[in-house]
Amino acid sequence: MRRLIFPLILGLGGAGILISLGVWQLDRLGQKQAMLAGIGAAIAAPPGPLPAAPVPDADQYRAVEVSGAYLPGGLRVLTSAKGLGPGYRVIAPFLTDAGHVVMVDRGFLSEASKTAPIPTGRARIEGNLMWPNEIDSYTPAPDTATGLWFARDVPAMAEALGTEPVLVVVRATSETGLPVAPMPVDTAAIPNHHLNYAITWFGLAVVWLGMTALMIRRTLRRED
């Protein structure tokens, strides 16, 4: 029976570690669901005025309403939309009635409509403040000659357009007949794979216990 001590310790210890990892992922799942619920509530909240000095930590996803006028210029960010194919996010400078110059993500412009004129002038916008985290070491540098960007980088875009580092992503606008369609902020792009991770750890624990049982069975046969 002494030969069974090591496989039992190995089997039960390993299974315990794997099960604890699965439980930890379930705990992380609850935390992520609570976080997503909070973000969803912030996104869908009734819009309020634009803060005087928005900051990412406190104002990410804040629902706002601004009135003012689009300024000349802008840039486009390469993207795609489900069911619509490739295209661009249109980012434009916007002078609010309170005197702030911010950026507005006006929405999606399809590749087929890329030459269509986009009207400027006065508008009333409902949307959400956002500082997207889309830049990594593989993101190409923007093409400053054409104004084409490959990800939204709020500080860099603000410097290029001469605005405050504030981005309002449109969810509704007073404008009509635009070639761009709003791409409002949502939580779909925030990953939440913790349930899959938990299932994986629990599955590995079952396999580990099965292998342990097989090892014990073989040990007993050898002793017989």
N, C-alpha and C positions, 0 to 999 in steps of 0.2 A: 504493500500500500504506500510505502514511502515514495515510490516512483510517481504516484498521483499528485503529490504535493505541488511539484513545480508546474505541471499543466493546469492544475486548479488555480494556483495563484496567477499564472499568466493569463488564463482564460477569464477569470472573474475580474482581475485588475484591468485588463485591456477592455473588456466589455463595459466596466464601470466608467472608464475614461471616455469611451465613445458615447455612452448614454449621457454623461454629463455635458459633452459637447452638444448633443442634440437638445438637451434641456436649455442650454445657454442660447442656442439659436431660437428656440421658442420664445425665450425671454426677449431676445433682440427683435423677434417678429412683433411682439406686443408693443415694444418701444417704437418701432418703425411705423406701425399702424397708427399709433397715437400721434406721431410726428406728421404723418401724411394727412390725418384728420385735421390737425391744427393748420397746416398749410392750405388745405382745401377751404377751410373756414375763412382764412385770411384772403384768399383769392376771390371768394364769392361774396365777401362783405360789401355792404353798401359803400360806394366810393365817397371819399372825403377830399378835402383840399390837399394840394401838394405841400408837404412840409417845407419850411424855409430852408433847411439844410439836411436833406435826406442822407442817411448812412446805411450801408448794406446790412449790418448786424441787426439793427432795429426795424428797418423799413423794407426788408426783402419781402416781396409779394403784397405789399400794402396796396389796397384798392384806392385809386385816386380819380379825380375828375379835374381836368384843366381846360381852360379856354385860351385862345390866342391865335397865332398865325404861323404857318410854316415859312421858314426862311429858304432862300435859294441854296442849292447844293444838296449833298447827301451821299450815301454810299449803299452798296448792296452786298448782302452776305449770302454766299452760295448755300443752298439748302434743298430740301425736297419735302413734298407734302403727300400724305397718303391719298391715293386716288387721283392725284393731280400731277404727279411726276416731279421732275427737277424744276428748280426755279430759284428765286432770290427772296430774302427778307429785305424790305426797303426801310432803311434807317434815315431819318430826316431831322434836321435841326428845327426846333420849335420855340418861338418866343411867346411865353405865357403873358397873360394880362397883368400878372404880378411882377413882370420884369425879369423872370428867369429864362435862360436859354438852355433847354434840355434837349435830349434826343427822344424821338418817337419811333418805335418799331411799328410801321404802318401796316405790316402784314405781308402776305405772300404774293409775289408776282411770278407768273409762270414763264417758262422759257419761251413759249410761243408768243407771249405778250411783252417781251422784254423791251421792245422799242416803243411801246405805247406811252404817250405822255401822262405823267402823274400830276394832277392839279395841285397847286399850292393855294395859299390864301387862308382865310379864317376857318377855324374848326373848333368844335367842342368834343373833347375826347374823354371816354371812360376807359380805364385800363389798370394795369398793375405795375408797380415799380419792380425792377428786376436787375440783378447783377449776375448774369449767367456765368457759369464755370465751364467754359467750352474750349479753353486753350490748353494744349499739352505740347510736349516736345516735338510731336509730329505735325503740328499745324503749320501749314505754309505761311510765309509772311504775306501781308496784303499787297495787292497790286495797286500802288498809289496812283499810277497813271490812269487806270480805268475806274478806280474806286471800288474794285472787287475785293471782298474779304472772304475768308474761309471759316470764320467763327466770330461770334460776338465777343468782343473784348472792350468792355465799357470804358476803362480809362484811356486806352489807345484810340478808340473811336472818338471819344470826346476831344482828345488832343487834335485829332485830324480835322474835326468839324468845328473846333473852337467853341464847344459848349461845356456846360457843367457835366461832371461824370454821373449823370442820372439818365436812366432809360425807362421810358413808359411804354409798355407793350399794350397796344390797342386791343380792347375787346368790343368796343362799340364806338361809333363816330357819327357826328351829325352830317358828314359828307355822303353824297350819293353818286352813283355812276363811276366809281373808281375801278381801275384795272387791278387793284390789289385787294385781297381778301384778308381780314384780320386772322392772325394766328395767336389767339389768346393764351395766356399762361395756364397750364394745368399741371397735374402731378404725374401724368403718364410717363414722363421721361425719368422720373426718380426710381431707381431700381429697388425692388423689394423681393429678394430671393431667399429670405431666411427660412421659409417653410420648406423649400426644396433642400436647403442645406440640412435642416433638422431631419428630414426623411432620410437623407443620405447617411447621416451619422447613425441613426437608429438602425437602418438597414445593415450598415457595417457591423454594428454590435451583434445583430442576429447572426450574420455570417461568422463573426469571431467566435461566438458561443457554439455554433455548429462545428467549426473546426476544432474547438476545444473538446467537444463531445467525441468527435472522431479520434482525436489523439488519445483520450482516455480509454476509448474502446480498444484501440490497438494495443495500448499498454497492458490492459487487462488480459487481452488474448495472449500476449507474449508471456505474461506471468502464468497463465493456465498451461 
